[in-house]
Amino acid sequence: MGDFENKEREEVFSKKVRAGKRTYFFDVKATRSNDYYVTVTESKKRLEDGVFIKHKIFLYKEDFEKFAEGLKETIDYIKANQDVVEKRYEYSDHPSDRSRNEDDFSFDV
């Protein structure tokens, strides 16, 4: 049973999303009983000292529908009440590469 216990918090799938100065990590992990759950981590470099600050939430599968409904309703509210411009970021962190893409964004109607 020792090997099975190592399954706790085992990473099953990971998606990294870079968005300007922030990076989001969506990770699927497994519990000891092999139930999957999601962690969402925001990582942002602190300007004063360059240290990466991370904020994390845990999302369990029994909450997926309610979470998704709440998130969609919240985003829909903002889109209905304010213009939302979603920038498309390139994966390069090089400033000269980014400046070429400053006008590369899309509008959601």
N, C-alpha and C positions, 0 to 999 in steps of 0.2 A: 504494500500500500504506500510505501515511501515515495515511489515514482509518481503515483497518482496525486499525492499531495502537492507536488511541484507544479501542478496544473493551475493552482491558484494564481490569478493575475497574469496568466500566460497570454502573450499578445497573439491574436489570431489574424488580425487584419489591421492595416494602418493607412490612413489617407492624410497627407500633409497639404495644407492650403496656405499659400503665401498671399497676403493682402496688404501691400504697402509695408508699413512698419510693424505689422503684426503677422504672426504665423499661427494658424489653427491646426491642431492635430485631432483627428477623429480616429480613435482606436477601439477595436473590438477586442475584449479580453474574456478569458474563461475563468469561472470559479472552480473550486475543487470538484464540484459535482458536474462540471462541464457545461454550466449555464453561461450563455454569453451576456455581456453587458457592454455599454459604450462609455468611454471617457472622452470628454471634449475639453481640450486644453488650449488656452490662449497664451501665447508667449510673446513678450514685447521687451525690447532692450531699453533699459532705463538710461536716459540721456546723461545723468550726472556721472555715472561710474561704469556704464556699459554692461552692467549685470542684467541677465535675462530674468524677468519676473514672470512667473507662471500662475495662472488661475485655472482650476480644474473643476469640472462637475462630473458626476457619475449618473448615468441614465440606464435604468434597469428595464428589461423587456416588457414587464407588465405595465410600464408607464409610457411606452413608445407612442401609442395613439393619442393619449391626452397631451403629451409633450408636443407632438407634431401639430395637433389642433391648436394649442395655445400659441405656439411659435408662428404658425400661419396666420392666425387671427391678429396677432400683434403686428406682424409685418404688413398685412393687408391694411390695417388701420393707418400705419405710417404712410404707405403708398397712396392711400385715399386722401390724406390730409396734407401731404407735402410732396414736392417733386423729389424723386429719388434717382440719383445718378450713380450707376454702378460702374466703377473703374475696372478695367481688365488689366491685371498686372502680369508682366513677364516674369520668368523665374530668375532672371539675372539680378544680382544685387548691385551691379556696377552702375554708378550714377549716369554715365554717358548712355548706357543702354536704356535706362529708364526714361531719360529726357526725350528720346525718340518716340516713346509710347505715351506721352502725357495726354495726347488727344485721342487715345484709343480707349473709348468708353462707349457704353450703350445705355439707352434710356429704356426703362420699363414703363409701359403705359397701363 
